[in-house]
């Protein structure tokens, strides 16, 4: 690979800032954007998620969730500036 983002095989990887955008997220029973977000964070990346309120498949808001602009998930660590 050539270019500024190329790394030697098995070499160090710089943490990246990642934005995951998904209509569906935990606790909805669909392919899990949450799994991707947690896996990237476990590898040292700074992960942010933009999603909708959880309503699939019943079309009603899941228990424990309420209408508000930002939801925090305890299994994803937020940077100090967003806490």
N, C-alpha and C positions, 0 to 999 in steps of 0.2 A: 504494500500500500504506500502511496505517496501522499504528501500533504501534511498540514499542521496537526490533523487529528489522528494520524497514523501512530501506532505503537508497535514496538517489537513484540513478536509472539511471546506470551507469558510475562511480558514486562508490566511495569506499573501503569495503572489506569487512573486518570485524573477524575475526581468526582464531577458529575455533570448536574446542572439544574434541569429537572424534568417536569413537564406539565402533562398530567394524564387528564384527558377530557373524555367523559363517557356519559351516556344517558343513563346507564345502569351502574350501580355500585352496591356494596354491602349494605343491607342484608338481602338484597334481591337475588333470586336463584338463577342467575344467568352467568355467562362467561365473566369471570371476575377481574374487573379492572383493579379491584382492591388487592388481589393477589399479585398483580404486576407491580402496583405501587409499593407494596411491602417488600417484594423481592428486590426492586431497585434500591429502596432505602437501605435494606440489609447489606447491599454492596457499597454503601457509602454515598449514594447520590442524594441530592436535595430534591425531594419529591413534593409537588403540590397537585391537588386534585380539584377539578371543576366538574360538578355533576348536578343532577336534578334531585328532587326529593324522592325517597323510595316509595313507590306506589305499585310496582309490578308484582304479581299479575292481577291483583284484585281491583286496582284502580283507586285504592284508598291509602292514605298515609299510614305507614307502619307504626305500631305502638312504640312509644318512647321517642318518637320524632315529632317535631313541631315546625310550623312555618317560621323560618327566620333566615337571614341572609347567609350565615356561615355555620356549618356544623363541624365540630372537631371530633376526630376519631382517636381514641386513646392509644391505639397500636401504631399510629404514625406520629413521629415526633415533629413538632413544629419548631422552626428557628425562634430564638428569643424575641425577635422583632414582631412576631405574630402571636405570641402567647398573651 
